[in-house]
Amino acid sequence: LASSLLVAAAAANARPAEPFRATAEYSLKAAVLVNLAKFTDWPTNAFAGPAAPLVIGVVGEDPFGPALEEAARAQTVAGHPVQVRRLSATAPLPQVHVLFVSRSEQNRLPQVLEAVRGAPVLTVSDVTQFARQGGMVNLVLRDEMVRFEVNLNSVEAAGLRLSSKVLKYATLVAPTLGGPNTP
Amino acid sequence: MKPSSTMGARRGKLWLVRAFRQLPLRRQVVLAIGLACGLALLVSSIAMSLSAWGQFRGTFERDLTALARILADQVQAPLAFNDPKGATELLAALQSKPQVLSAIVQTPSREMFARYGAAMSATQLARFPQFRGLRYEAGQAYLAEPIVLEGTQLGRLLVRADYRGEWRRLFLTQVAVMSLVLVGALGLASVAAFQLQRLVTSPILRLTQAARRIAAQRDYSVRVEQEGQAEVAVLTEAFNQMLEQIQARDVALQQARDQLEQRVAERTRELAESVSVLQATLESTADGILVVDTQQRVTQFNQRFAQMWRIPEDLLQTRDDRRLVAHMLDQLADPDEFVRTVNDLYARPEAEQHDLIRFKDGRVFERFTTPQRVGEVCVGRVWSFRDITQRVQTQQELERERDRARQYFEIAAVLMLVLDADGRVVKVNARGAQILGWEAHELMGCDWFETCVPPEQRAAVRQVFDRLMAGELEGTEHYENEVLTKAGQRRLVRFHNALIRDKAGNIIGTLSSGEDVTQQRRIEQQLRQLSRAVEQSPASIVITDPQGRIEYVNPRFTQVTGYSLEEVRGQNPRILKSGETPPEEYARLWRTITAGGEWRGEFHNRKKNGELFWESAVICPIKDETGRITHFLGVKEDITARKAAEQALRDNEAKLAAITRSAQDGIIMMDSAGRVSFWNEAAEQIFGYTADEALGQELHRLVAPERFHPAYYRGFAVFQRTGQGPAVGRTLELVARRKDGQEFPVELSLSAVQLQGAWHAVGVVRDITARKAAEQQVQDALNFSHTLLQASPIGIMAFRASGQVVAANEAMADLLGCTLGHLQGSNLQELSGWTVARLQSAAEAALASGSTIRQEVTLTDRSGHVRWLACRFVPFQFQGQAHVLGLFVDVTEQKQAEAALRQSEALFRLISENAAELISIVDRQGIRRYCSPSYKTVLGFEPEALCGTEWHVGVHPEDVDRLRQATEEAFRTGICRTLEYRRQHKDGSWRVLESTGALIDQGPIGQCLLLVARDVTERKRAEAERAAMQLQLQQAQKLEAIGRLAAGIAHEINTPTQFIGDNLKFLKDTFNDLVPVLDVLDQVRQAERRGGDLAALVEPVRDLAAKVDVDYLRAEIPSAIAQSQEGVQRVTRIVQAMKEFSHPGSTEKTPADLNRALETTLTICRNEWKYVAEVVTDFEPDPPLVPCLTAELNQVFLNLVVNAAQAIAEKVGDRRDAKGTITVRTRRQGDWFEIQIADTGPGIPEHVRPRIFEPFFTTKPVGKGTGQGLALARSIVVDKHGGTISFDTQVGQGTTFTIRLPLQPTQAAAPAKKAA
């Protein structure tokens, strides 16, 4: 049947999915995610102690695979070792510092964002218009490179500060009307 | 080498010293001071430069290091976010630092990340594997700076800078400044030196000035003032003494010069005298003379020269040769030539020249020039000019006259010929050439007499010429002689000759003008001939003046009338009158001819001897050019004999008429115009016209029926010319017409008679009406029998005993396959294909017995077909010979039908006896009447044993009813269906037979059923096997699909598994945190049990609570558990869906909820679509249960959903953020359940559309697909479920596949059941 599927695909003039492409894309995004943390300042009370870990949570289906662990291995941010946790979208979220929202949660964005609202959590995703819908940093692939759409309002509201060096790679966006963060 | 270079150096030095010494004293002093100052300044400059180098190097290092640090910090972010472009832009800022040649950013793995400027070569990079810091090499500085972010080394920055170039710039600036200072200092030193040197140099300069004045003014009375230093004072004293000596020598020299001047003045006076003599000589000559020296200055000229050239006085006075020449050139006809000559002559001073000069106004000068010599040396050139205009003009006039003469000679209308004394042609003009037929130039130099005089006259003419040359004859005489043209024709020319003499009066040739008189002579000749013709004419010719007086009669007149010319001249022709010709005839004659007309007539005249004679005459007037009648001409012929003959003829005619009048046959004569000229009494009887009525009428019009007129006139036209015709000299039967219009047959004998040059016809006509009627009766009888013969369908042929065919009819020709024409007259032997021997023997038998013989024969006709003929031969006598009449009837078809019947019977038996099929014939009572031998081989029964049994014996009891119904239906309707049934073999096994039949008429036993049955047991088994195989294949394909989906499903399961794992890890960690709490709890419990102090435990508990952050755990642990539960549920759902999907299902259709089936399919292939598309389901809210093979339909849905996802993936491509939509819709539509799967993909290209359901159709490369997907879907939906599958696609919009399944089982489903 696999062959028959291929042929059907051929008949529709489609081409087979490229499983390695997602991996390459997400290993890039994993590295960027860790580096992004390095350019972010959290308030000191966001951490239990100076050696407490900086937790990167992945909510929804994990698109990274092992790439994120590899990117985070032996990395520190302001002295905090980096830790990765995968989280269910439908259960209450634990305390994290960076929250990556998978595309699978595209339809549940308001709930996810609401769960971390006000907390010093850097919300990152590659869901379209993430930053406009109240998220902070949207990872956008452009010319094979990862760029950001940053909603500075959301970032500041969470008490975070992004390095100006990051902003160089960012398009600043404002939340769209009717978005969850609009007062 | 060494000595020479030393020598060179020394020489250089000496030269420098010498040059220095040559300078003025004042400059020497200044230069010495300047050199000393410059040297001191140079030394101090070098010292300053060395100090600057040290400072520069320190600054350069600091700058470069600072720059690298800043850059390293800047490129942190680009490195972190993998933005080589951004890094490159940052590096581009280095442009503002020109000393930085290049910079690169490397990743930790030393891969180039970004660069600026020229790339560093691999060898350059290899020099710094782990290098950090600054290094100088080959005039360039290399600096490596690590890029560190949060303790992680992100990469390294390498900078290459050109410090040497930078230093060079700095150094040059310094040198420039130094140079300026040096120049300034030197300038100041020079000014100072200049002021100081005066003190030293002023006395020496004064001495020099005095010496210079003496040299310029030759005033030796000057003396130099003495002052200053010791050395200079001595020098001044010596100088003054020398001046005094020079002054004394000057006075003596002046006296000697005065004496010399006096002697020169005397000599000059002597010279002036001799010049004046020369001048007078010049003026007295008639020629204009000009003398010019070698520098082209005018040294001498005379007044005559000035007059000739009309040179004004003032211009002469200037003595400027150039202006003079210009003035002269203006007057010349060809100034360029003049200039060229003059220049040429001046270039050759020794040359002499004599030529002519022409003026615009027509004057002509003769010019002589000779060089002017003093001793042997040329000092100039003498030109003399003489006016020869008058002489030249006279000469020209003469030539013009000569031209005119020549022109006249050429255009003269007569032949002009000049011969020299030897008779050679010197000149001949155009007309002459034309007459002679030569080109003028061809004749030049030719001997006239040899070339143009005919040979027989040559000697005579030559003699005359010689006498002319000798002066014995005068040239003015005329001669007429023939000349020969080039073409050899002769022309008569009349010559006038003139003698040509030279100045001395000697005869040197002749000038002849000749006139071509050939034509004139020819006319004269003709006239003579004409006159002779008249003289000798056989007719009498009389010419009278207008008054009728005879001027001429020819000899014939004299011969006829006996009157001579002399006798009748001046007489009137009426002397011949006999009185027989009426006077009015003469009056008419005169009227006619005086009016200018021609009169013809006959006279009955009297000869001189009194004899009467007839003459015919033509008399006409002769007119001159103006139309006036000058003479009358009479031409007359004696016709007396002719007149006598005419009378004799008339007598004969009368006799002929008497004969014809009494003839029985009609005699008719027709003249050359086609008119009746004779018509006898018998003709009157026959045609009903009287002779009066008929004569003069056109014969054809009179007696021939009108329809024959055109043919008669055509024939008659030929007859008129030739006297020939198809009817002439023959006896013909024709149709004629009587006066009363009745037509009747006549016999006509026609002959031609030529009378007076015209053809007449004589016809003898006989009325043959009665004879014709008898003939017609016979003909009718013949026609009747002929028609009978031809119309007969029986072939009839009469032939002789020899076999020669005498007569035959169309039917006979048809039988033989030939044409009637071919048959008649041919011999039986020639007719191919006949069984000639049999035919002939039958014919002979008929002849011998004299009675009719019957026989059947076969023959092959012309087209090769065999024919059966039933024959009858009848002997009969015809024209005294024995003939046979053959009657033939074609019985071929009858014979063929008989043969076909016999053949088909044989064939049926052959087929049935040898067929593998079971063939039997069953009558209406169901009794087998016939069984083929194959019953033995197929079923093991003897066919004979089966005959007579009922047909259902041996048939499976379950099938009997069905067969009975079909049999009855067949007898009733005549339609036999194909049936399958089981029948027992003799060995007891059951065989499946497939039977078909036909209703046949078996005559005596009435209608029967012919049954043909085939053993299909093996085929059935093969079909069943194939169906099973297909099923297995399908199942295998499904498993394969699941295998392919497994990766996706595994991924689906993996996600919840991952976060379940993470949560468990978290729970494990927090549990470790909680262990101390549990320990404390234990302690509390034990304390309580032991009655210990609980309060003592409060503090440790508080500490512990703070340490483990109980609040945090209380919130987090339930969350982790909830997360895990959710994950487990999701895994369960997927596993369930997979189980449902891969369930092989039942082989029978079972009612199923297709909404659920679709959901299951969507779940298991979620990984195939979730990245590219959203799935929207729009299900029938109350789905009916559809009887179907759920497992196979699942496969169809899967194919379509995956196709949709892949189509969208193709359209969406890399844009992960723009998903498509897959819409799955189900609806009940009456008795149908409809499933639609729509995508928003690119659509199906038009050329592919008709083929997508074809098996093995794929657009993929080889090995990428077998082309079964949609073909399978179609097979499942259409073949197995009796449903439909269709699609609707729009390129760029998407594709919708629609499946319709029947809610009730249908016929189409039957094969599927059977296959199962």
Interface residues (C-beta under 8 A of the other chain):
Chain A: L1 A2 S3 S4 L5 L6 V7 A8 A9 A10 A11 A12 N13 A14 R15 P16 A17 P19 R21 A22 E25 L28 A31 V32 N35 L36 K38 F39 A48 G60 E61 D62 Q75 T76 V77 A78 R85 R86 L87 S88 T90 A91 P92 L93 P94 Q95 R103 S104 D126 V127 T128 V140 L141 M145 V146 R147 S163 K165 V166 K168 Y169
Chain B: Q76 A77 A80 F81 N82 D83 K85 G86 L149 E150 G151 T152 Q1037 K1038 L1039 E1040 A1041 I1042 G1043 R1044 A1047 T1055 P1056 Q1058 F1059 D1062 N1063 F1066 D1109 Y1112 A1115 E1116 P1118 S1119 A1120 A1122 Q1123 S1124 Q1125 E1126 G1127 E1168 K1170 Y1171 V1172 Q1195 L1198 N1199 L1200 V1202 N1203 A1204 A1205 Q1206 A1207 I1208 A1209 E1210 D1214 R1216 D1217 A1218 D1239 G1241 P1242 I1244 P1245 V1248 I1252 F1257 T1258 T1259 K1260 K1264 G1265 T1266 G1267 Q1268 G1269 L1270 L1272 A1273 T1295
